[in-house]
Amino acid sequence: MPIVKYQGREINVVSGTNLKKALKKTGLSPYNSASRFLNCKGIGTCGTCAVSIKGKTSVKTSVEKWRLNFPPHNESDGLRLACQVKVLGDISVEKHNGFWGQNIEKTVQRNDSFIHIIQLVFDSLISFIENS
Ligand code: FES
């Protein structure tokens, strides 16, 4: 049985299990902040379940490729959508900061500052709403 490592925990799953469902079943979440409630429920269109994965998984679905190709995501970031991923072997999963989990180190260093500023404003707005 494959093992999923995430946020200090290890979960045993049946090969082929959907990653998002496996995480949620054990009380874990692929979402940050308000995206826990504001998401597409797993149809692959919102991009809020984006994570970094090391290990053997299914290939990207067509909707996953599509969603990871527009802001705040960028295909070169190498993220995956937990709702579209099937676990095929032992994997290690990491969630990055930001509403979509888009703030990987590379994103912060990018020079497409307009998109980065919009992301920061949106993340700040979400934090403000959550803390009000
Ligand atoms: S939950 Fe919306 S893309 Fe995964």
Residues whose N, C-alpha, C, O or C-beta is under 5 A from the ligand:
A	BS01	FES	N39 C40 K41 G42 I43 G44 T45 C46 G47 T48 C49 L81 C83
